[in-house]
Amino acid sequence: MRAFFAIFEAGGVQAVVEVFDERDVALARESGARILQVNARDLSSLRVDRRSCLNLAKACPPKDGELWIAASGMTCRSDLEEAAEAGFSAALVGSALMESGKGAESASSRKGKGR
């Protein structure tokens, strides 16, 4: 992965490395990754467990210079606030916006509503 990062950075691109567990985080850090996306979706079953994403941030807290993205399961403002408290700098909210059919308008109207 280090070789890929060198190629990307030479071209002015910063790679996002998706991680699912502590081993993935260690490998990403070892390779020089600075942007880690923690996916709460189990790709085998497609089941989403937002807690797994938050627990990983507690087990391997983001280090200085790292940007962590919470992916999958972010459906309302309180989910985003909880992710921010866990150390995430950003969140991927594509499914929540697509389901609403209202795009950015949806994010403010879902305030405080859980699923």
Disulfide bonds with the S-S distance in Angstrom:
none
